[in-house]
Amino acid sequence: MKKNFKDYLRIIFKNFYIVLLLMILTGTFTAFYVNKLSNKYDIKSIIMLDYEGSYNYEELQTYVKYLKTNDILEKVKTNKNLDMSVKELNKNTNIKLIKNTNLIQINIKDSDPILAVDLSNELVSVFSSEIKSIHEDLNIYIIETPSVYNANTLSLDSALMVSLSISFVLGIILALLFGSDNVNIKNHEDIKKYLDLKSLGIIPNDNGNDKKKKSNKTSINMISNSSSITAEAYRMVRTNLDFLDLKVVNFTSTSVGEGKSETISNIALSFSMIGKKVLLIDCDLRKPKIHKNFNLNRALGLTDILIYNRVSEYKNVVQEFKIPNKEYKIDVISAGSKVSNPSEILSSTRFKELISRVSDDYDLVLIDCPPVSLMTDAVIVSKVSTGTAYVIEYDRFSSSAINKCIEQLKDINANILGGIITKMDVNKQKKLYGDQYEQYYSNYIS
């Protein structure tokens, strides 16, 4: 899938936590580092060692090392009554021999330049008195008095500006390279772009009301409000499915609660309204809902037909549902008696035989299946169906989660007809499409 500028922006915003985390870490480290170095003055002084005879490099190096021994530094610390430890004083003191000379450079760092000068002078004084006891002929001269050689004037504001700018750019690069590219499916374009499926339609919540969604109560809009936008959306799904001219269509989803059973119930009724002879079968044997949607009896249904080998007599368990005050009706086969092995029952040759028989007797057979992510039942039923409609709840699951389920169906060469988005938030879509949202969602033809 070729990405455009908007796609890159979406990835950046979706993974902006990477940018923020990097900026926070970088800013914290920069502030700590600058604060640690803040007002650290580097005091430099130079002394000369003079004694009779030739200058031996190794001997001069010995004096350099002696200057920084713990004994010398301990006396400096004691004489100056310092709060810092000898270890810290050693860390802030740097002594080196100037190449090809008998000059020794002393650098002492401290946030207090006056103290640093005192420490430099005291170090030379202690060294001079101590070395005289060892080498009486050695003379020590101060060539350069202690002075501020360098001061760290690094501004915290400027340091933070530079480091945060760099981390911001680096964070964006990391977000684009390693950030998640998942999107939650919300519209027709998302179905086509991220799932590579046709869009069969989008079903909005009734009047944009989320109460139904929270209560999980089923609405048969084709009966209760056949002139509503929701009912019109079901008609559009019907039109797209009818155009495909298939005999057996099963409905599945990614997970529970996406409105699958409600959708297939309304679609079945909408087909009966155009004169189709429709049979609705509940194959969600673990959590059946079709009989509840139409206030029918669950007993004596699909499982009873298959367990007792009553395929040839299946019509004895078919229940009829008529739309009140209308001539339209659909036939329903409920889930039937509870069983412990639904997958095995649906995999049986008896189930295949039943589907073959009912497809001859009806214009259209619609099958309600469990979600793909929870069990294999939907995959099994898809093998004997001529098409599979995939129900997707608006803005609930990422494209990657849905695609994993779709891949299971593709693995058995299921004919995936397209996706149906349910529970669309009308109020949010109004902001995107304005007054024409109704036309956009009810009159879309894939």
Salt bridges, closest charged atoms under 4 A:
ASP7 OD1 - ARG10 NH2 3.78
ASP7 OD1 - LYS193 NZ 2.81
GLU130 OE2 - LYS75 NZ 2.45
GLU144 OE2 - LYS44 NZ 3.62
ASP181 OD2 - LYS3 NZ 3.46
ASP181 OD1 - ARG10 NH2 3.02
GLU232 OE1 - ARG235 NH1 3.48
ASP242 OD1 - LYS276 NZ 3.39
GLU262 OE2 - LYS212 NZ 3.52
ASP284 OD2 - LYS260 NZ 3.78
GLU313 OE1 - ARG310 NE 3.84
GLU320 OE1 - LYS322 NZ 3.84
GLU320 OE2 - LYS329 NZ 3.39
ASP331 OD1 - LYS329 NZ 3.79
ASP368 OD1 - LYS260 NZ 2.76
ASP377 OD2 - ARG286 NH1 2.36
GLU393 OE2 - LYS213 NZ 3.36
GLU393 OE1 - ARG396 NH1 2.91
